[in-house]
Amino acid sequence: MFHCLEYFWHKGKPKTSKKLKPEVCKNAPLAYRIMRDPYKKRYSIEKYENGSFSYCVYDSNLFDFRLLEIQEPLSWEKEELVKGKEVLLRDQDQRVRIRECHLTSSTCEWYSVHGVLIARQEVEPNAFLRLRDPEGVLVMERKLY
């Protein structure tokens, strides 16, 4: 467990460039706590505002981003539910992993099989100039309440 002011994703795991002591984060207007179990099987990120818990940003029990970083080729398939609007992504064992909903031509949301919003993606043409992101994809945090 460690505290930080910002985090990023690397190979499906939350990382930070600078770990902080808990005392420093208590005075910060916005901070995060990245937690993992001793075997690194479960990750979660908690968001804190002015030293108080706000909400859980991510929990690998709901959806594990590491599934997207597997080295072997996967035979995931798409099953279209509503033409151009809603898709199920199934893994090689035919289990539904993600429900993808396309809101507009540049915005889609991913939901876990339980219906919990995982991520909202927005393709932004000028993201590389603004954020130095060559893909131009932003994954937005989302409060679930």
C-alpha positions in Angstrom: 0.0 0.0 0.0 1.3 3.5 -0.9 0.0 7.0 -1.3 0.4 9.3 -4.3 -0.9 12.4 -5.8 -1.3 10.9 -9.3 -1.1 7.5 -10.9 -0.9 5.9 -14.3 -1.3 2.4 -15.8 1.6 0.2 -16.8 0.9 -3.3 -18.2 -2.5 -3.4 -16.6 -1.3 -2.3 -13.1 -1.6 1.0 -11.4 1.7 2.7 -10.8 3.0 6.1 -9.6 6.2 8.0 -10.2 6.4 9.2 -6.6 5.3 7.4 -3.5 4.4 9.7 -0.5 4.1 9.3 3.2 0.5 9.2 4.5 1.0 12.4 6.5 1.7 14.3 3.3 -1.5 13.1 1.7 -3.6 14.2 4.6 -3.0 17.8 3.7 -3.4 17.4 0.0 -6.6 18.5 -1.7 -6.5 15.3 -3.9 -4.6 12.1 -3.3 -4.8 8.4 -4.1 -3.9 5.2 -2.2 -2.9 2.2 -4.3 -3.3 -1.1 -2.5 -2.4 -4.7 -3.4 -2.4 -7.9 -1.6 1.0 -9.6 -0.7 0.7 -11.9 -3.8 -0.1 -9.0 -6.2 -3.3 -10.7 -7.3 -5.7 -7.9 -6.4 -5.2 -4.2 -6.9 -7.4 -1.3 -5.8 -7.2 2.5 -5.9 -8.9 4.7 -3.4 -9.4 8.4 -3.9 -9.1 10.9 -1.1 -10.2 14.5 -1.0 -8.7 16.8 1.7 -7.5 13.8 3.6 -10.9 12.0 3.7 -11.9 8.9 1.7 -14.1 9.9 -1.3 -14.6 6.6 -3.3 -12.9 3.6 -4.8 -11.7 4.4 -8.3 -10.7 0.9 -9.3 -10.9 -2.6 -7.9 -9.5 -5.6 -9.9 -12.2 -7.9 -8.4 -14.7 -6.1 -10.7 -12.4 -6.1 -13.7 -8.7 -6.9 -14.0 -6.9 -4.6 -16.5 -4.1 -7.2 -16.5 -6.3 -9.3 -18.7 -5.7 -6.8 -21.5 -1.9 -7.2 -21.2 -1.6 -11.0 -21.7 1.4 -11.9 -23.9 -0.2 -14.9 -25.6 -2.6 -14.2 -28.4 -6.1 -14.3 -27.2 -9.1 -15.5 -29.1 -11.5 -12.9 -27.7 -14.6 -12.3 -29.9 -17.2 -9.6 -30.2 -20.9 -10.4 -30.1 -22.9 -7.5 -31.3 -26.1 -7.0 -29.3 -27.4 -3.7 -30.7 -25.9 -2.8 -34.1 -23.2 -0.2 -33.7 -24.2 0.5 -30.1 -23.6 -2.4 -27.8 -21.1 -5.3 -27.9 -20.2 -8.2 -25.6 -16.5 -9.2 -25.5 -16.0 -12.9 -24.7 -12.7 -14.6 -23.8 -11.4 -17.9 -25.2 -13.5 -19.8 -22.7 -16.7 -18.0 -24.0 -17.1 -16.0 -20.7 -18.4 -12.5 -21.1 -15.6 -10.2 -19.8 -16.8 -6.7 -20.9 -20.0 -5.1 -22.2 -19.0 -2.2 -24.4 -21.6 0.6 -25.1 -20.9 3.1 -27.9 -22.5 6.4 -26.9 -21.2 8.4 -29.9 -18.7 7.8 -32.7 -15.9 9.0 -30.3 -17.2 7.9 -26.9 -17.7 4.4 -25.4 -18.1 2.9 -22.0 -17.0 -0.4 -20.6 -19.1 -2.3 -18.1 -18.2 -5.4 -16.0 -20.4 -8.5 -16.4 -22.0 -7.2 -13.2 -23.1 -4.0 -14.8 -20.6 -1.8 -13.0 -19.0 1.0 -15.1 -15.3 0.3 -15.5 -14.2 3.0 -17.8 -15.3 5.7 -20.2 -13.1 6.2 -23.2 -13.1 9.3 -25.4 -11.1 9.6 -28.6 -9.8 13.1 -28.8 -8.1 14.2 -32.0 -5.8 16.7 -30.3 -4.8 14.6 -27.3 -1.3 14.0 -28.5 -0.6 17.8 -28.6 -2.2 18.4 -25.2 -1.4 15.2 -23.3 1.4 13.6 -25.4 -0.8 10.6 -26.0 0.0 9.1 -29.4 -3.3 7.1 -29.4 -5.5 10.0 -28.4 -7.5 7.9 -26.0 -8.5 9.2 -22.6 -9.8 6.8 -19.9 -11.9 8.9 -17.5 -12.5 8.3 -13.8 -16.2 8.0 -13.0 -18.0 8.2 -9.7 -20.5 5.4 -9.4 -23.0 7.1 -7.0 
